[in-house]
Amino acid sequence: MTAQLAQIGNEVRQSHACLTVVGAGPGDIELITLKAIKVLRTADVILYDALVNEELLEYAPQAECIFVGKRKGCYAYQQAQINELIVRRAKSHGHVVRLKGGDPFVFGRGAEEMEYAAAHGLEVGMVPGISSSLSVPAYQNIPVTKRGAAESFWVITGTTKEHKLSEDVALAAKSSATVVILMGMSKLPQIVELFKSEGKSETPIAIIQNGTREDEKVGIGTIQTIEQIVSEKLLTNPAIIIIGEVVRHRELLLKAKLEFGSDENVGLSAVETAKSN
Ligand SMILES: C[S@@+](CC[C@H](N)C(=O)[O-])C[C@H]1O[C@@H](n2cnc3c(N)ncnc32)[C@H](O)[C@@H]1O
């Protein structure tokens, strides 16, 4: 069996039956931390989700890799089953890595899994990841704050555990903050209505599907036009919704690039730019 390590803060400890919850980043395999790779190399078992880029598993050829996400045609694990699997595998194999898309503490249930594991005698640790909530807009040149455009940002789940739109969306719509909504595509009509009722029909909005990945798709519009754009571009999950004046930053960059004649990579995402170079 390989050495077992649990990451607690900056400490890497030798131990048996341990869990490390690790952020895999938003999709582009280069958007994972060095610390996460180090931990993957010590894993005996990896339990990973649908939003994790499977190429990352190549850092752990020694590990047993179990897909526990939701995907069409695959058995869907319930959270309680995942919790149990973590504990059972850690006790039988040693170091379990729970690899999750983005950052495990941003709508990732990482904290719950750590609590369960700790309550069952496992040593637990975590390695943060780059959350899609910041990096997916950033890859499309959309900052979540910008002087003069937004002083704060909200990151909200579009769908609560009762399958309803979070009430925080209505509160955020009243503010001048940038609003980033995860898991909100099925609630887009409701979101649009909320912003319209606040007199924000002309507020810019971006929807980014599979952000930072090769199959990334982007729709940019206003609250008034976005539903039409979504249906034309067939935008669907997994996607992030970004609402606010910051979305215009992308256009401003585009204009500047055109003005200075460097139109080669204008409007391309970082992934597309990398590919075209
Ligand atoms: C359960 S949440 C997990 C978020 C994750 N912990 C994070 O920090 O990015 C899943 C939702 O995140 C968003 N998401 C995650 N990765 C994405 C990506 N690469 N592109 C667009 N949206 C993404 C989608 O809204 C998706 O439905």
The ligand as an SDF file (V2000), in Angstrom:
LIG
                    3D

 27 29  0  0  0  0  0  0  0  0999 V2000
  -22.5280   21.4680   -7.5850 C   0  0  0  0  0  0  0  0  0  0  0  0
  -21.8970   22.9690   -8.2410 S   0  0  0  0  0  0  0  0  0  0  0  0
  -20.2060   22.7610   -7.8780 C   0  0  0  0  0  0  0  0  0  0  0  0
  -19.3830   24.0240   -7.9790 C   0  0  0  0  0  0  0  0  0  0  0  0
  -17.9230   23.7790   -7.7210 C   0  0  0  0  0  0  0  0  0  0  0  0
  -17.6850   23.3170   -6.3830 N   0  0  0  0  0  0  0  0  0  0  0  0
  -17.0670   25.0140   -7.9820 C   0  0  0  0  0  0  0  0  0  0  0  0
  -16.4880   25.5950   -7.0710 O   0  0  0  0  0  0  0  0  0  0  0  0
  -16.9390   25.3800   -9.1710 O   0  0  0  0  0  0  0  0  0  0  0  0
  -21.9970   22.6120   -9.9550 C   0  0  0  0  0  0  0  0  0  0  0  0
  -22.3290   23.8290  -10.7830 C   0  0  0  0  0  0  0  0  0  0  0  0
  -21.1820   24.6480  -10.9290 O   0  0  0  0  0  0  0  0  0  0  0  0
  -21.1820   25.2580  -12.1940 C   0  0  0  0  0  0  0  0  0  0  0  0
  -19.9930   24.8090  -12.9370 N   0  0  0  0  0  0  0  0  0  0  0  0
  -19.0140   24.0380  -12.4770 C   0  0  0  0  0  0  0  0  0  0  0  0
  -18.0310   23.8960  -13.3940 N   0  0  0  0  0  0  0  0  0  0  0  0
  -18.4210   24.6050  -14.4700 C   0  0  0  0  0  0  0  0  0  0  0  0
  -17.8400   24.8760  -15.7350 C   0  0  0  0  0  0  0  0  0  0  0  0
  -16.6580   24.3820  -16.0910 N   0  0  0  0  0  0  0  0  0  0  0  0
  -18.5230   25.6670  -16.5990 N   0  0  0  0  0  0  0  0  0  0  0  0
  -19.7180   26.2020  -16.2540 C   0  0  0  0  0  0  0  0  0  0  0  0
  -20.3100   25.9860  -15.0670 N   0  0  0  0  0  0  0  0  0  0  0  0
  -19.6720   25.2010  -14.1900 C   0  0  0  0  0  0  0  0  0  0  0  0
  -22.4850   24.8460  -12.8840 C   0  0  0  0  0  0  0  0  0  0  0  0
  -23.4630   25.8090  -12.5600 O   0  0  0  0  0  0  0  0  0  0  0  0
  -22.7500   23.5320  -12.2090 C   0  0  0  0  0  0  0  0  0  0  0  0
  -24.1090   23.1840  -12.3060 O   0  0  0  0  0  0  0  0  0  0  0  0
  1  2  1  0
  2  3  1  0
  2 10  1  0
  3  4  1  0
  4  5  1  0
  5  6  1  0
  5  7  1  0
  7  8  2  0
  7  9  1  0
 10 11  1  0
 11 12  1  0
 11 26  1  0
 12 13  1  0
 13 14  1  0
 13 24  1  0
 14 15  1  0
 14 23  1  0
 15 16  2  0
 16 17  1  0
 17 18  1  0
 17 23  2  0
 18 19  1  0
 18 20  2  0
 20 21  1  0
 21 22  2  0
 22 23  1  0
 24 25  1  0
 24 26  1  0
 26 27  1  0
M  CHG  2   2   1   9  -1
M  END
$$$$
